[in-house]
Every structure is written in structure tokens, then in C-alpha cells.
Amino acid sequence: MGYWNDFTKGIWRENPTFKMVVGICATLAVSNAVANGIAMGLATTFVLVGSCVIISALRKFTPEKIRMPIFVVCIATFTTIVSMIMNAYLPSLYNVMKLYISLIVVNCIIMARAESFASKNPVSNSFFDALGMGLGYTMALVIISIIREILGSGTFLGLQVMPVNYQPVLMMVLPPGAFLTLGLLAGLAKFIDTKAAERKKASKERVILGGRASSDITG
Amino acid sequence: MAGHLLILLVSSIFVDNYLLSRFLGECPFLGVSKKVETAMGMSVAVIFVMTMTGVISYVVQTYILVPLGLEYLQIIAFIVIIATLVQFTEMVIKKTSPTLYQALGIYLPLITTNCAVLGVALLNVQMGYNLIDSIVYSFGSAVGFAFALVSYAGIRERLAFAPIPKTLEGFPSALIGAGLLSLAFLGFRGLV
């Protein structure tokens, strides 16, 4: 239950992109094509898992006062590793997103997880927390990039999916489209949550009312 | 020469605006843009830190990392430079203007993790700019950042009193507003 809970909270309940709205620079920048979105999401997940495990393993030896520099060096190391790997094996993708891969080091999601979770919890929990957050982030990126690529270029992973005479909405692959898509999706996430909370509240009230009714009878 | 620098300056301020077209530094953009006054303070701090970072990172890259063949330490070296500069700026602001220091709060140390600052250092290297170009480009980008941040804060001050659907309150409406502002900035594309 514990590990499962740590893992699933990043996927929806505390989704970094839709709920917490952190680390959105890269989200907005690379989500104009699905391939970029997947690559960026997985690269971030790798850095997140690697650095959270190390930070968590070192948490007992890390002096409180200089923890930030230690976190940053740790994250920067993993970012360097991922950018070297991508440079070696996926050069064409790497050339498109070079800047944003290097910028994973200042992605707020990683710092937030390091500070609020990995520095206080055991390695195994931190691993699942980081993995869940990373996959939640990847999922969000993929959803945004699917919407933007299909509407903006009429393609999905480079394959034509819209009818041939479809006129692409160029705005969606340009910067404004990123803001609008993320804004509307964050609104949608909030709407789903409010609806779910209302339903929960209604069912809870029914239980309370029911309980009171039965106690009235016994009283 | 001067013409080339002018084009670089104008394009870094308007065309390749860091916030609205390169998506660097979105956290402070959404975080401190609720009031024009705080946005101004943040802008000044960012202009200072970004310009200094541009210069120092250029010097470190050309005279330390490249001669020693240590390019793979670039990210770590730049992050350390930025953290030091931010610490320094924080001390200066704390001494000179305690009210501004209070208002900026958590966002001041967060400049360290502002992608715009690291972004300008990395882009200077990537584009192969020389020292003068780097200074102009860093300063221009920072001014562009400040320009977008302050104008957006002006919009958000008014947005606070607008009747917005409940589900779109907060971040969603802020993002949509940013999208519209970014649409307006697209108009600058023909400028250079």
C-alpha cells in the first residue's frame, strides 16, 4: 500500500504539471511534437529517479545548511549523464532539444521532490515517489503534445492522421498554443477534481444523515 | 558592428522573448506577477543577475573550461556561478531595501533555479557569441523578460477583479492570459 501510494500520487493526485503547475518551462517548450514530449518526459524521469535515490541514500550524512548545493550538484550530474547519452544515441532529437535537456537541472519538479520527499524518506519510498512523479510528468507532456501536434500539424508521431484537406491550426505549434493548451487542461483537471469532491461530500453527508437518523430512533 | 548589436538587442527583447517565445523562467512569471510592484523588483534583480551571469559564464567557459578540456563540467560550473551571484544579490537587496526583500520573499533564492538565467549562459555558448555579443544578448534577454513580466502583471492586476468561471480561477486563467499576451508578441516576429 505504502509504495503503491507513493507511486500513484504523482500520476494524478499531485500531478506536477496539471495540479501543482511546476516545471512548466520545458513542458511548454518541447510539447509541439509527440516524439519530443516522450523523450523529454523520459529524460526528466531518469534524472528525477537517479537524483532522488542518491539524495535519499545520503540524507543521514547531508548537513542541513548546505543541502541545496549538494542537491544541485547531484541533479546536475544526472543531467550531464542524460545529455551525453542522448547526444550519443539520439543525435537528431538531441539537437532539437539540447537547451531544454541541459535545463532539466533547474526543473522545479526535481528540486521539489528532493526537498520535500527524498530528503526525509527511505530510498525505496523515494524511488517509487520519483518514478510516479516522473511518469505523471511524462503523461502530462504526452497529452499536451498529442493535442498540439494533431491540431497544429495534423500529424501524430510524424504520421498524417487528419484528412488531407485539413487546414492545420498553426497557432497550436507556436508559443501561444502551448500556454492555451496547458491553461485549458489545468482548468479541466480542476473541474474534474471539484466534481469528484462534490460527489464525495454528498455521499459523506448521506452517511452522516443516515447515522443521525438511526441514533435519533434509538434515543 | 553597431547595427549588428542593435539587431541582437532588439531581437532578444521582442522577437525571441524569453518568457513568451522561448519559455524560459515561467516559474517567477506565474509566481510574482500578481502585483506590478513586486514584478518590478523581481525584474531588476533578474536583469542584474542575468547580465552578470552572461559575462562571468562567458569568461569561465572561454578561459577555464575550454583550455582545460572540461566542457562536460559546464552545467555544474554555471549553476555554481549563478548560485553565488544570487546569494550576493540577496545580501545587497536585504541591506538596501528590506521592504523589497520582504516582497520578493521566496522568489529571490529561486532565481538560482530560474531557467532563464542558466538558459542565457548556455545559449551564449551555443550561439558562439563573443564577449560583447554575450553582454548585449544577456542584457537584452533580461530586459525582454522584465518587459513581459511587468506588462503581464498589469494584466493580472485587472484580471483579479474580473468574473472568471470558478474552474479557471488561479493558474488556468493565468496561463490563458499568458497565451494571449504571447499571441500579441508574435506580431514582433516581422520586426527583425
Interface residues (C-beta under 8 A of the other chain):
Chain A: V21 V22 I24 C25 A26 L28 A29 M68 P69 V72 V73 A76 T77 T79 T80 S83 M84 K98 L99 S102 L103 V105 V106 N107 C108 M111 M171 L174 P175 P176 G177 A178 F179 L180 L182 G183 L184 A186 G187 L188 K190 F191 T194
Chain B: L20 S21 R22 F23 L24 G25 E26 C27 L30 Y72 I75 I76 I79 V80 A83 T112 T113 N114 C115 L118 G119 L122 L123 Q126 K166 T167 L168 G170 F171 P172 S173 A174 L175 I176 A178 G179 L180 S182 L183 F185 L186
